[in-house]
Every structure is written in C-alpha cells, then in structure tokens.
C-alpha cells in the first residue's frame, strides 16, 4: 500500500498520520511509466484514479479504480482530477526521445508548464497531502556530460544550471516551482530525476521512442546481413533503469520523508554501440552497423549517482540491463507483429 510518511521541506513539520490505504491520482496513466505505476499502486490496495488526455497503454485493464479523460492544460480539469485525492503522482507531460525533444521547444515548454502549474494549484486547493513530480536527468548541465566516460551525476550537480534542451529547462523550472509551493503553501512535494527509463510499453513509433526501444525496432525490422542505423558515432554513453525498478523508486520516494530531488536510475554506464551489440545478440541475427552523424545524439555521456537513493530510500535497481533488454525486445517484437496484423485487417 502507499503508506505516506510525514515531513515537509522548508515548512514546519506536519502531524499527519500514515494511511493504511490512500486515494491516489496518477496523471499520464495512459502512457508508459504512468500505466505501470497505476497498476502497482492498485495492486498495493490503493484507490487509483487514472487520468490522461489519450489512452495508449498496453497493459490489460483494469489497472486503475476509475479513469478520467482530461486535458490537464485546462485549469478546471486539474481541479476535477484532484478532487477527494490524497496523493498526486504527476507524470503527465509532452515528451519523447531525442528526435522529439531536440526538434520541439515551445510546445514542450508551453504544454508541460501549463500542466504542472495547474496540478500544483489544484493540489493546494483540494488539500492534497503529497505531490510527486517526475523530473529528468535532462535537468543537469550539459557541461558535465561532454565526454563518454562521464562521472555519475550527483543531485547537487544540477547547479549552476545549464541544461542542453528546453525540455531540461522545463523540468528544472518545475522542480523550483515544487519548492516554492512547499515553502508558501505547505504542499509536501517529492521529486525524482529519471535516468533513461525503458521496458515494456515504451514508445516504439520512430518519433517519440528512446534508444532501447528504437534499437529493438531497427534490429527486428532488419534482414539478415543488413546494417542498422546508429545515431551519432555510437560512442555516446547512458545508464538505463528498467520500468519496474523506476516504479519501485517512485513509491519508495513518495513514502519517504525526503523532500529534495533524488536520482532514480542506474550507475551502470554503457555506450550506445555496446547496447546495439546486445540487442543484435538477443536477435540471433548477423547484422552490421552504420553511423549517421547528422542525427541528434544528445549529451556525450550521462550516468546516475544513486548514492542518495540508497541512503534515503533504501532503493536501488534490481533488473539487469541484459534481462531488461530481453524483455523489451520480446515486447517490441510482439507489438510490431500486432501492428502488422491490424494494418493487414484494415486493407
């Protein structure tokens, strides 16, 4: 169950009791992480209200107690979503992989700021007890991520601020807005900086998909002897965290008394080249690689320091990258076959 401890950051201590069962709201529940989170919270015995503007989730329903289709860019919809809710998990966002966040700026800033401000305001007005926000490793300065062999990023590294994308700036701004609403209104907030979350259900459309699912898709679509395309030179590095580990981290953070941003990620660094080799090995195909230096590749290196998560939350990832990528490959394979079957039936 979602048992919530009590502690505010920047305000006087609360005397609220832990709840055996909470009424929780998950925004963005029609998406990847939000869907997995809603399912987990429901399994733990919580009443789960799922909200999204569209429903793409692959999970078998029901994975929530009730659902609402709402555009949270509209203030009144945020009020409706948070009515009679104890705990808010705000994952609603306009987001995608590098192809998306390097192409789109104003839309990301505008949509996400509207959603976030509306949700904070509504949470205060409806007396929400605790508010979780999904931030991102994109909030970190690009100057600390200019080499593939990068040092793991600590939470304190976020300052002085200089993200490499508008998406990163939007996330960083919302972190400060959470702090402001805690200081001014006493809203207890929890912030996780996600580091490259992957797993079943993540985007695989060639537009908003991220590296792990994109590589699976490319390998699955390739014929024996083909070369799959790698964006950049393949030497850029990342650390990846499986979605079930991410969900467990979210819940551990929200249940904790820690009120500052925390990395939810992995400290295992791997190059995109090596990740591609892993996917090719899973497929059993003989494939080559070709590199497109004209495509966006993001920062040269990014890895999570999870020391704080271990200390404050007692959390660390459990799913190995090899196991997680095998699961993701099977999911993308199944999804592509289903897509082809639907297209054939329509023709």
WORAQUI-V136371 format. One record per residue. RES is the residue in one letter. SS is DSSP state (helix for helix, strand for strand, loop for the rest). PHI is phi in degrees with one decimal (none if undefined). OMEGA is omega as a letter, one per 40 degrees, with the letter a starting at -180 (none if undefined). Layout:
res | ss | phi | omega
RES | SS | PHI | OMEGA
RES | SS | PHI | OMEGA
This chain:
res | ss | phi | omega
X | loop | none | a
X | loop | -84.7 | i
X | loop | -86.4 | a
X | loop | -110.1 | i
X | loop | -78.4 | a
X | loop | -126.1 | i
X | loop | -169.4 | i
X | loop | -107.4 | i
X | loop | -105.9 | i
X | loop | 85.9 | i
X | loop | -135.0 | a
X | loop | -67.1 | a
X | loop | -63.3 | i
X | loop | -92.9 | i
X | loop | -112.9 | a
X | loop | -64.0 | i
X | loop | -88.2 | i
X | loop | -67.6 | i
X | loop | -101.6 | i
X | loop | -69.7 | i
X | loop | -139.1 | a
X | loop | -110.9 | i
X | strand | -97.2 | a
X | strand | -117.4 | i
X | strand | -114.9 | i
X | strand | -115.6 | i
X | strand | -91.4 | a
X | loop | 74.2 | a
X | loop | -72.9 | i
X | loop | -84.4 | a
X | loop | -104.5 | a
X | helix | -69.6 | a
X | helix | -67.8 | a
X | helix | -59.1 | i
X | helix | -65.2 | i
X | helix | -62.8 | a
X | helix | -65.4 | i
X | helix | -57.8 | a
X | helix | -62.0 | a
X | helix | -64.1 | a
X | helix | -65.2 | i
X | helix | -65.4 | i
X | helix | -62.2 | a
X | loop | -83.0 | i
X | loop | 97.3 | i
X | loop | -84.7 | i
X | strand | -79.3 | a
X | strand | -117.5 | i
X | strand | -97.6 | a
X | strand | -102.5 | a
X | strand | -129.6 | i
X | strand | -160.3 | i
X | loop | -89.0 | i
X | loop | -152.3 | a
X | loop | -123.4 | a
X | loop | -113.2 | a
X | loop | -66.0 | a
X | loop | -87.0 | a
X | loop | -68.6 | i
X | loop | -71.3 | i
X | loop | -85.6 | e
X | loop | -85.8 | i
X | loop | -119.9 | i
X | loop | -155.4 | i
X | loop | -82.4 | i
X | strand | -151.7 | i
X | strand | -129.8 | i
X | strand | -135.3 | i
X | strand | -96.6 | a
X | loop | -138.2 | i
X | loop | -91.1 | a
X | loop | -77.5 | i
X | loop | -72.2 | i
X | loop | -95.4 | a
X | helix | -54.0 | a
X | helix | -62.9 | i
X | helix | -70.0 | i
X | helix | -65.8 | i
X | helix | -63.7 | i
X | helix | -60.9 | a
X | helix | -64.3 | a
X | helix | -93.7 | a
X | loop | -63.4 | i
X | loop | 61.9 | i
X | loop | -107.7 | i
X | loop | -89.0 | a
X | strand | -130.8 | a
X | strand | -106.7 | i
X | strand | -112.8 | a
X | strand | -94.0 | i
X | loop | -114.0 | i
X | loop | -67.5 | a
X | loop | -167.2 | i
X | loop | -90.8 | a
X | loop | -147.2 | i
X | loop | -171.0 | i
X | loop | -80.4 | a
X | helix | -61.4 | i
X | helix | -62.1 | a
X | helix | -90.4 | a
X | helix | -74.0 | i
X | loop | -90.3 | a
X | loop | -96.2 | a
X | loop | -108.9 | i
X | loop | -123.6 | a
X | helix | -60.2 | a
X | helix | -62.4 | i
X | helix | -64.1 | a
X | helix | -62.5 | a
X | helix | -65.1 | a
X | helix | -63.5 | a
X | helix | -70.7 | i
X | helix | -67.1 | i
X | helix | -61.9 | i
X | helix | -58.5 | a
X | helix | -66.4 | i
X | helix | -64.0 | i
X | helix | -60.3 | a
X | helix | -70.2 | i
X | helix | -64.4 | a
X | helix | -60.2 | a
X | helix | -64.8 | i
X | helix | -65.2 | i
X | helix | -67.0 | a
X | helix | -64.1 | a
X | loop | -99.1 | i
X | loop | 57.6 | i
X | loop | -64.1 | a
X | loop | -82.4 | a
X | strand | -152.2 | a
X | strand | -127.9 | i
X | strand | -99.5 | i
X | strand | -123.0 | i
X | strand | -92.8 | i
X | strand | -90.3 | a
X | strand | -149.5 | i
X | helix | -64.5 | i
X | helix | -63.8 | i
X | helix | -73.2 | a
X | loop | -77.0 | a
X | loop | -63.1 | i
X | helix | -66.7 | a
X | helix | -66.5 | i
X | helix | -93.0 | a
X | loop | -133.3 | a
X | loop | -93.9 | i
X | loop | -126.3 | i
X | loop | -60.9 | a
X | loop | -87.0 | a
X | loop | -91.2 | i
X | loop | -74.5 | i
X | loop | -57.7 | a
X | strand | -84.3 | i
X | loop | -88.5 | a
X | helix | -56.3 | a
X | helix | -71.5 | a
X | helix | -70.4 | a
X | helix | -65.5 | i
X | loop | -116.0 | e
X | loop | -70.6 | a
X | loop | -77.7 | i
X | loop | -169.4 | i
X | loop | -61.2 | a
X | loop | -93.3 | a
X | loop | -135.4 | i
X | helix | -63.5 | i
X | helix | -59.1 | i
X | helix | -62.9 | i
X | helix | -64.2 | i
X | helix | -62.9 | i
X | helix | -64.9 | a
X | helix | -64.3 | i
X | helix | -62.1 | a
X | helix | -65.5 | i
X | helix | -58.3 | i
X | helix | -69.5 | i
X | helix | -65.7 | i
X | helix | -60.2 | i
X | helix | -60.3 | a
X | helix | -65.3 | a
X | helix | -70.9 | i
X | helix | -67.3 | a
X | helix | -64.7 | a
X | helix | -87.8 | a
X | helix | -121.1 | i
X | loop | 77.8 | i
X | loop | -73.1 | i
X | strand | -72.2 | a
X | strand | -121.5 | i
X | strand | -132.3 | a
X | strand | -130.2 | i
X | strand | -112.6 | i
X | strand | -97.0 | a
X | strand | -75.2 | i
X | loop | -117.3 | i
X | loop | 47.9 | i
X | strand | -81.6 | a
X | strand | -141.3 | i
X | loop | 144.0 | a
X | loop | -58.8 | i
X | loop | 102.2 | a
X | loop | -73.8 | a
X | loop | -56.7 | a
X | loop | -148.5 | a
X | loop | -101.2 | a
X | loop | 82.3 | i
X | loop | -119.5 | a
X | loop | -103.8 | a
X | loop | -72.3 | i
X | loop | -103.1 | a
X | helix | -52.5 | a
X | helix | -58.4 | a
X | helix | -72.4 | i
X | helix | -63.4 | i
X | helix | -65.5 | i
X | helix | -60.2 | a
X | helix | -61.6 | a
X | helix | -63.4 | i
X | helix | -67.0 | a
X | helix | -64.6 | a
X | helix | -81.8 | a
X | loop | -78.6 | i
X | loop | -92.9 | i
X | loop | -50.8 | i
X | loop | 89.6 | i
X | loop | -69.5 | i
X | strand | -115.3 | i
X | strand | -88.8 | a
X | strand | -85.0 | i
X | strand | -111.0 | i
X | strand | -77.0 | a
X | loop | 81.9 | a
X | loop | -94.7 | i
X | loop | 84.1 | a
X | loop | -84.9 | i
X | loop | -63.3 | a
X | strand | -121.9 | i
X | strand | -148.8 | i
X | loop | -119.3 | a
X | loop | -122.8 | i
X | strand | -123.5 | a
X | strand | -73.6 | a
X | helix | -61.1 | i
X | helix | -66.2 | i
X | helix | -66.0 | i
X | helix | -60.2 | i
X | helix | -60.5 | i
X | helix | -62.3 | i
X | helix | -66.6 | i
X | helix | -58.6 | a
X | helix | -68.0 | i
X | helix | -61.5 | i
X | helix | -66.2 | a
X | helix | -66.5 | i
X | helix | -77.6 | a
X | loop | -83.8 | i
X | loop | -96.1 | a
X | loop | -88.4 | a
X | loop | -109.9 | i
X | loop | -105.9 | a
X | loop | -60.0 | a
X | strand | -133.7 | i
X | strand | -69.7 | i
X | strand | -117.8 | a
X | loop | -168.6 | a
X | loop | -127.6 | i
X | loop | -101.4 | i
X | loop | -93.1 | a
X | loop | -91.2 | i
X | strand | -144.0 | i
X | strand | -77.5 | i
X | helix | -64.5 | i
X | helix | -57.6 | a
X | helix | -67.0 | i
X | helix | -65.2 | i
X | helix | -61.7 | i
X | helix | -60.4 | i
X | helix | -62.8 | a
X | helix | -67.0 | i
X | helix | -61.1 | i
X | helix | -63.6 | i
X | helix | -61.9 | a
X | helix | -71.2 | a
X | loop | 79.9 | i
X | loop | -85.3 | i
X | loop | -102.1 | a
X | loop | -130.8 | i
X | strand | -101.2 | i
X | strand | -135.5 | i
X | strand | -130.6 | a
X | strand | -115.4 | i
X | strand | -115.7 | a
X | loop | -75.3 | i
X | loop | -83.0 | a
X | loop | -86.0 | i
X | loop | -65.1 | i
X | loop | -128.6 | i
X | loop | 73.2 | a
X | loop | -68.7 | a
X | loop | -75.6 | i
X | strand | -155.4 | i
X | loop | -150.4 | a
X | loop | -143.4 | a
X | strand | -95.9 | i
X | loop | -89.5 | a
X | loop | -108.0 | i
X | helix | -57.0 | a
X | helix | -65.7 | i
X | helix | -62.4 | i
X | helix | -64.2 | a
X | helix | -72.5 | a
X | helix | -86.5 | a
X | helix | -111.5 | a
X | loop | 65.6 | a
X | loop | -117.4 | i
X | loop | -158.1 | a
X | loop | -66.3 | a
X | loop | -111.9 | a
X | loop | -82.7 | i
X | loop | -69.3 | i
X | helix | -62.1 | i
X | helix | -61.8 | a
X | helix | -65.7 | a
X | helix | -62.9 | a
X | helix | -70.6 | i
X | helix | -63.9 | i
X | helix | -64.5 | a
X | helix | -64.8 | i
X | helix | -59.4 | i
X | helix | -63.4 | i
X | helix | -66.3 | a
X | helix | -64.3 | i
X | helix | -58.2 | i
X | helix | -61.7 | a
X | helix | -65.3 | i
X | helix | -64.5 | i
X | helix | -64.1 | i
X | helix | -66.2 | i
X | helix | -62.4 | i
X | helix | -65.7 | i
X | helix | -65.1 | i
X | helix | -64.3 | i
X | helix | -63.8 | i
X | helix | -66.6 | a
X | helix | -68.9 | i
X | helix | -75.7 | a
X | loop | -80.6 | none
